Amino acid sequence: MARLTEKKRIKIDTECKDFPVYLCWINSLGGYDYWLFFKSHEESTKTKSQTPYLINIDDLETATATNDIIGKQAVHTFKIGARMKQEDMDGITGLYESPKAMLLMNPETWQDDGPVWQRVIVKTGSLLVLKTGTAFLDVKLQIQMPFVNTQKE
């Protein structure tokens, strides 16, 4: 009886990292891949007004405004980066191409509380995956978090 096996290399790093951003995604084979980004990331918020309208003023003396909005929409994003070995770009390309990615929301306490994952979207664009004569590549990705629920009228 023939036995099918394949050797896999798994990179394990037990060092604590500054500002960890740990991502998980479904790879092209249907399994899960993981990568820990650290040190280089930015967080930002983008807001947008929803449905501006004019206020019908009955009394000019007590009026506080002439226009208002129904509410706001807010989106949080992460810009993450890493200096990657060229041999690791296959996996990062899989993250960039995957429609299903998740962010670990409790990187400091997951061992006590269990991991808490949140669906995120890796923004589309282009990614440099090969540059001859170079052992390392600088990778930059933008991660969009779910929409924030804000107050509305």
C-alpha positions in Angstrom: 0.0 0.0 0.0 1.4 3.4 -1.0 1.4 6.2 1.5 1.0 9.8 0.4 2.8 12.3 2.5 4.2 15.8 2.1 6.7 17.6 4.2 5.5 21.1 5.3 7.7 23.8 6.9 5.9 25.9 9.6 7.6 29.1 10.8 7.1 29.6 14.6 8.2 32.7 16.4 7.6 32.8 20.2 8.9 36.4 20.7 6.3 38.9 21.9 5.6 41.5 19.2 4.8 45.2 19.4 1.4 46.2 18.0 0.3 42.8 16.8 -2.2 42.5 13.9 -2.9 38.8 13.4 -4.8 37.8 10.2 -6.4 34.6 9.1 -7.8 33.9 5.6 -9.1 31.1 3.4 -6.4 30.2 1.0 -6.8 29.0 -2.6 -6.9 25.3 -1.5 -9.8 25.9 0.9 -7.7 25.8 4.1 -6.7 28.5 6.5 -3.5 30.5 6.5 -2.3 32.9 9.2 0.2 35.8 9.4 1.2 38.1 12.3 2.0 41.6 11.2 3.7 43.9 13.7 5.4 47.2 14.3 4.2 49.0 11.2 0.5 49.8 11.2 -1.8 52.8 11.2 -5.5 53.0 12.2 -7.9 55.6 10.8 -11.5 56.4 10.7 -13.5 57.7 7.7 -16.9 59.3 8.3 -19.6 60.3 5.9 -22.8 62.3 6.5 -26.1 60.6 5.7 -29.1 62.4 4.1 -28.6 66.1 4.8 -31.9 68.1 4.9 -33.1 71.7 5.5 -35.0 72.4 8.7 -38.3 74.2 8.6 -37.9 77.1 11.0 -41.0 78.4 12.9 -39.2 80.8 15.3 -36.0 82.5 14.3 -35.3 83.4 17.9 -35.1 79.8 19.2 -33.8 78.2 16.0 -30.4 76.5 16.5 -29.7 75.5 12.9 -31.0 75.8 9.3 -29.9 72.3 8.2 -29.2 68.9 9.8 -28.3 65.3 8.8 -30.1 62.0 9.5 -26.9 60.4 10.8 -23.3 59.4 10.0 -21.6 56.4 8.6 -18.1 55.4 10.0 -15.5 52.9 8.7 -12.3 52.1 10.5 -9.3 50.9 8.5 -5.9 49.5 9.3 -2.9 50.1 7.1 -0.4 47.4 7.9 3.0 46.7 6.5 5.9 44.2 6.7 9.2 43.4 5.2 8.7 40.0 3.8 11.1 37.3 2.5 10.4 36.7 -1.2 9.7 33.0 -0.4 6.8 34.0 1.8 5.0 36.1 -0.8 2.9 33.1 -2.0 1.0 33.2 1.3 0.6 36.9 1.4 -0.6 36.8 -2.2 -3.3 34.4 -1.0 -4.3 36.9 1.7 -4.6 39.6 -0.9 -6.7 37.4 -3.2 -8.9 35.8 -0.5 -12.5 37.0 -0.2 -12.7 35.8 3.4 -10.2 37.3 5.9 -10.5 37.7 9.7 -8.7 39.8 12.3 -7.9 38.5 15.8 -9.6 41.0 18.1 -7.9 39.9 21.3 -4.2 39.3 20.6 -3.2 39.9 24.2 -5.8 37.7 25.9 -6.7 34.9 23.4 -4.9 32.3 25.5 -7.1 33.0 28.5 -10.4 34.0 26.8 -10.1 32.0 23.6 -9.6 33.7 20.2 -12.2 36.2 19.0 -12.2 36.7 15.2 -13.8 39.5 13.2 -14.5 39.5 9.5 -12.5 42.2 7.6 -12.0 43.1 4.0 -8.5 43.4 2.5 -8.8 46.4 0.1 -8.2 45.6 -3.5 -5.3 47.0 -5.6 -2.0 45.6 -6.7 0.7 43.9 -4.7 4.4 43.4 -5.8 5.1 39.7 -5.4 8.5 39.3 -7.2 11.5 41.6 -7.8 14.6 39.9 -9.2 17.8 40.5 -7.3 15.9 41.2 -4.0 15.5 38.8 -1.1 13.0 41.0 0.7 9.9 43.0 -0.3 8.0 45.7 1.5 4.3 44.8 1.7 1.6 47.3 2.5 -2.1 46.3 2.9 -5.2 48.2 3.9 -7.8 46.3 6.0 -11.4 47.6 6.3 -13.3 46.8 9.4 -17.1 46.3 9.5 -19.2 49.5 9.4 -19.6 51.2 12.8 -23.2 51.5 14.1 -23.7 55.2 14.8 -26.7 57.2 16.1 -29.3 58.1 13.6 -32.5 60.2 13.8 
